[in-house]
Amino acid sequence: MLMLTCPYCGPRAETEFTCGGEADIVRPQDCDTLTDAQWADYAFMRKNVRGRAREQWQHAQGCRRWFLAERDTVSHEFHGFHTFEQAAGERR
């Protein structure tokens, strides 16, 4: 079993979490002007990175808060966990 570290609650079993998919996907500014193909591209197309990727996770069976995790998609090894506030501070 994998262990994830919730930035709010600490280490917990993977069964307590739900993966929300790829992080850092920017929503289009003016959705009303998008074609169906452009909207489908935003909604469904993902990079599907082989190796390290940033993902959104929810501690569904705990504090229910969302956070960011960096995970290797090949080995499933986690390399870090951050709140969205921590991640925003790193980008500055």
Biotite code that builds the C-alpha atoms (Angstrom):
import biotite.structure as struc

atoms = struc.array([
    struc.Atom([0.000, 0.000, 0.000], chain_id="A", res_id=1, res_name="MET", atom_name="CA", element="C"),
    struc.Atom([1.200, 3.497, -0.828], chain_id="A", res_id=2, res_name="LEU", atom_name="CA", element="C"),
    struc.Atom([1.444, 6.164, 1.838], chain_id="A", res_id=3, res_name="MET", atom_name="CA", element="C"),
    struc.Atom([0.558, 9.746, 0.985], chain_id="A", res_id=4, res_name="LEU", atom_name="CA", element="C"),
    struc.Atom([1.300, 12.720, 3.180], chain_id="A", res_id=5, res_name="THR", atom_name="CA", element="C"),
    struc.Atom([-1.638, 15.090, 3.431], chain_id="A", res_id=6, res_name="CYS", atom_name="CA", element="C"),
    struc.Atom([-0.155, 18.570, 4.028], chain_id="A", res_id=7, res_name="PRO", atom_name="CA", element="C"),
    struc.Atom([-2.942, 19.146, 6.566], chain_id="A", res_id=8, res_name="TYR", atom_name="CA", element="C"),
    struc.Atom([-3.200, 15.761, 8.355], chain_id="A", res_id=9, res_name="CYS", atom_name="CA", element="C"),
    struc.Atom([0.135, 14.019, 7.815], chain_id="A", res_id=10, res_name="GLY", atom_name="CA", element="C"),
    struc.Atom([0.883, 10.510, 6.485], chain_id="A", res_id=11, res_name="PRO", atom_name="CA", element="C"),
    struc.Atom([-2.116, 8.317, 5.663], chain_id="A", res_id=12, res_name="ARG", atom_name="CA", element="C"),
    struc.Atom([-2.892, 5.196, 3.610], chain_id="A", res_id=13, res_name="ALA", atom_name="CA", element="C"),
    struc.Atom([-3.621, 5.675, -0.093], chain_id="A", res_id=14, res_name="GLU", atom_name="CA", element="C"),
    struc.Atom([-7.158, 4.330, 0.402], chain_id="A", res_id=15, res_name="THR", atom_name="CA", element="C"),
    struc.Atom([-8.097, 7.628, 2.084], chain_id="A", res_id=16, res_name="GLU", atom_name="CA", element="C"),
    struc.Atom([-7.325, 9.672, -1.058], chain_id="A", res_id=17, res_name="PHE", atom_name="CA", element="C"),
    struc.Atom([-8.797, 10.359, -4.471], chain_id="A", res_id=18, res_name="THR", atom_name="CA", element="C"),
    struc.Atom([-6.703, 11.527, -7.415], chain_id="A", res_id=19, res_name="CYS", atom_name="CA", element="C"),
    struc.Atom([-8.116, 14.527, -9.254], chain_id="A", res_id=20, res_name="GLY", atom_name="CA", element="C"),
    struc.Atom([-5.761, 14.228, -12.218], chain_id="A", res_id=21, res_name="GLY", atom_name="CA", element="C"),
    struc.Atom([-3.231, 16.532, -13.785], chain_id="A", res_id=22, res_name="GLU", atom_name="CA", element="C"),
    struc.Atom([-2.616, 19.824, -11.980], chain_id="A", res_id=23, res_name="ALA", atom_name="CA", element="C"),
    struc.Atom([-2.023, 23.289, -13.434], chain_id="A", res_id=24, res_name="ASP", atom_name="CA", element="C"),
    struc.Atom([-4.660, 23.111, -16.170], chain_id="A", res_id=25, res_name="ILE", atom_name="CA", element="C"),
    struc.Atom([-5.712, 26.678, -16.901], chain_id="A", res_id=26, res_name="VAL", atom_name="CA", element="C"),
    struc.Atom([-9.386, 27.247, -17.661], chain_id="A", res_id=27, res_name="ARG", atom_name="CA", element="C"),
    struc.Atom([-9.976, 29.340, -20.806], chain_id="A", res_id=28, res_name="PRO", atom_name="CA", element="C"),
    struc.Atom([-10.891, 32.965, -20.080], chain_id="A", res_id=29, res_name="GLN", atom_name="CA", element="C"),
    struc.Atom([-13.879, 33.319, -22.414], chain_id="A", res_id=30, res_name="ASP", atom_name="CA", element="C"),
    struc.Atom([-15.567, 29.932, -22.591], chain_id="A", res_id=31, res_name="CYS", atom_name="CA", element="C"),
    struc.Atom([-18.488, 31.296, -24.636], chain_id="A", res_id=32, res_name="ASP", atom_name="CA", element="C"),
    struc.Atom([-16.247, 31.879, -27.643], chain_id="A", res_id=33, res_name="THR", atom_name="CA", element="C"),
    struc.Atom([-14.729, 28.365, -27.735], chain_id="A", res_id=34, res_name="LEU", atom_name="CA", element="C"),
    struc.Atom([-15.691, 25.918, -30.434], chain_id="A", res_id=35, res_name="THR", atom_name="CA", element="C"),
    struc.Atom([-16.854, 22.462, -29.379], chain_id="A", res_id=36, res_name="ASP", atom_name="CA", element="C"),
    struc.Atom([-13.459, 21.075, -30.415], chain_id="A", res_id=37, res_name="ALA", atom_name="CA", element="C"),
    struc.Atom([-11.607, 23.677, -28.303], chain_id="A", res_id=38, res_name="GLN", atom_name="CA", element="C"),
    struc.Atom([-13.828, 22.980, -25.287], chain_id="A", res_id=39, res_name="TRP", atom_name="CA", element="C"),
    struc.Atom([-13.332, 19.215, -25.689], chain_id="A", res_id=40, res_name="ALA", atom_name="CA", element="C"),
    struc.Atom([-9.572, 19.776, -25.877], chain_id="A", res_id=41, res_name="ASP", atom_name="CA", element="C"),
    struc.Atom([-9.639, 21.727, -22.598], chain_id="A", res_id=42, res_name="TYR", atom_name="CA", element="C"),
    struc.Atom([-11.989, 19.299, -20.845], chain_id="A", res_id=43, res_name="ALA", atom_name="CA", element="C"),
    struc.Atom([-10.549, 15.967, -21.919], chain_id="A", res_id=44, res_name="PHE", atom_name="CA", element="C"),
    struc.Atom([-7.031, 16.179, -23.345], chain_id="A", res_id=45, res_name="MET", atom_name="CA", element="C"),
    struc.Atom([-4.204, 15.636, -20.873], chain_id="A", res_id=46, res_name="ARG", atom_name="CA", element="C"),
    struc.Atom([-0.436, 15.298, -21.242], chain_id="A", res_id=47, res_name="LYS", atom_name="CA", element="C"),
    struc.Atom([-0.290, 11.807, -19.660], chain_id="A", res_id=48, res_name="ASN", atom_name="CA", element="C"),
    struc.Atom([3.349, 12.333, -18.675], chain_id="A", res_id=49, res_name="VAL", atom_name="CA", element="C"),
    struc.Atom([5.643, 9.349, -18.288], chain_id="A", res_id=50, res_name="ARG", atom_name="CA", element="C"),
    struc.Atom([7.745, 10.225, -15.246], chain_id="A", res_id=51, res_name="GLY", atom_name="CA", element="C"),
    struc.Atom([7.291, 13.059, -12.759], chain_id="A", res_id=52, res_name="ARG", atom_name="CA", element="C"),
    struc.Atom([3.945, 14.838, -12.916], chain_id="A", res_id=53, res_name="ALA", atom_name="CA", element="C"),
    struc.Atom([2.050, 17.300, -10.715], chain_id="A", res_id=54, res_name="ARG", atom_name="CA", element="C"),
    struc.Atom([-1.395, 16.047, -9.710], chain_id="A", res_id=55, res_name="GLU", atom_name="CA", element="C"),
    struc.Atom([-4.330, 17.235, -7.631], chain_id="A", res_id=56, res_name="GLN", atom_name="CA", element="C"),
    struc.Atom([-5.368, 14.932, -4.789], chain_id="A", res_id=57, res_name="TRP", atom_name="CA", element="C"),
    struc.Atom([-8.193, 15.075, -2.256], chain_id="A", res_id=58, res_name="GLN", atom_name="CA", element="C"),
    struc.Atom([-8.018, 13.605, 1.238], chain_id="A", res_id=59, res_name="HIS", atom_name="CA", element="C"),
    struc.Atom([-11.508, 12.206, 0.708], chain_id="A", res_id=60, res_name="ALA", atom_name="CA", element="C"),
    struc.Atom([-11.651, 10.069, 3.864], chain_id="A", res_id=61, res_name="GLN", atom_name="CA", element="C"),
    struc.Atom([-9.994, 12.662, 6.078], chain_id="A", res_id=62, res_name="GLY", atom_name="CA", element="C"),
    struc.Atom([-10.034, 16.456, 6.046], chain_id="A", res_id=63, res_name="CYS", atom_name="CA", element="C"),
    struc.Atom([-11.577, 16.463, 2.500], chain_id="A", res_id=64, res_name="ARG", atom_name="CA", element="C"),
    struc.Atom([-9.147, 19.182, 1.388], chain_id="A", res_id=65, res_name="ARG", atom_name="CA", element="C"),
    struc.Atom([-7.407, 19.317, -1.969], chain_id="A", res_id=66, res_name="TRP", atom_name="CA", element="C"),
    struc.Atom([-3.634, 19.544, -2.347], chain_id="A", res_id=67, res_name="PHE", atom_name="CA", element="C"),
    struc.Atom([-0.888, 19.080, -4.934], chain_id="A", res_id=68, res_name="LEU", atom_name="CA", element="C"),
    struc.Atom([1.400, 16.079, -5.174], chain_id="A", res_id=69, res_name="ALA", atom_name="CA", element="C"),
    struc.Atom([4.368, 15.364, -7.394], chain_id="A", res_id=70, res_name="GLU", atom_name="CA", element="C"),
    struc.Atom([4.367, 11.691, -8.389], chain_id="A", res_id=71, res_name="ARG", atom_name="CA", element="C"),
    struc.Atom([6.400, 9.537, -10.752], chain_id="A", res_id=72, res_name="ASP", atom_name="CA", element="C"),
    struc.Atom([3.796, 7.889, -12.990], chain_id="A", res_id=73, res_name="THR", atom_name="CA", element="C"),
    struc.Atom([6.139, 4.972, -13.748], chain_id="A", res_id=74, res_name="VAL", atom_name="CA", element="C"),
    struc.Atom([7.259, 3.987, -10.242], chain_id="A", res_id=75, res_name="SER", atom_name="CA", element="C"),
    struc.Atom([4.289, 5.595, -8.378], chain_id="A", res_id=76, res_name="HIS", atom_name="CA", element="C"),
    struc.Atom([6.817, 7.141, -5.980], chain_id="A", res_id=77, res_name="GLU", atom_name="CA", element="C"),
    struc.Atom([5.730, 10.464, -4.484], chain_id="A", res_id=78, res_name="PHE", atom_name="CA", element="C"),
    struc.Atom([8.269, 13.299, -4.427], chain_id="A", res_id=79, res_name="HIS", atom_name="CA", element="C"),
    struc.Atom([6.387, 15.996, -2.526], chain_id="A", res_id=80, res_name="GLY", atom_name="CA", element="C"),
    struc.Atom([3.069, 17.258, -1.224], chain_id="A", res_id=81, res_name="PHE", atom_name="CA", element="C"),
    struc.Atom([1.986, 20.906, -1.080], chain_id="A", res_id=82, res_name="HIS", atom_name="CA", element="C"),
    struc.Atom([-1.055, 23.007, -0.364], chain_id="A", res_id=83, res_name="THR", atom_name="CA", element="C"),
    struc.Atom([-2.170, 25.254, -3.203], chain_id="A", res_id=84, res_name="PHE", atom_name="CA", element="C"),
    struc.Atom([-0.978, 28.226, -1.127], chain_id="A", res_id=85, res_name="GLU", atom_name="CA", element="C"),
    struc.Atom([2.506, 26.732, -0.776], chain_id="A", res_id=86, res_name="GLN", atom_name="CA", element="C"),
    struc.Atom([2.653, 26.057, -4.515], chain_id="A", res_id=87, res_name="ALA", atom_name="CA", element="C"),
    struc.Atom([1.586, 29.640, -5.304], chain_id="A", res_id=88, res_name="ALA", atom_name="CA", element="C"),
    struc.Atom([4.382, 30.937, -3.063], chain_id="A", res_id=89, res_name="GLY", atom_name="CA", element="C"),
    struc.Atom([6.950, 28.806, -4.911], chain_id="A", res_id=90, res_name="GLU", atom_name="CA", element="C"),
    struc.Atom([5.947, 30.363, -8.256], chain_id="A", res_id=91, res_name="ARG", atom_name="CA", element="C"),
    struc.Atom([6.574, 33.935, -7.103], chain_id="A", res_id=92, res_name="ARG", atom_name="CA", element="C"),
])
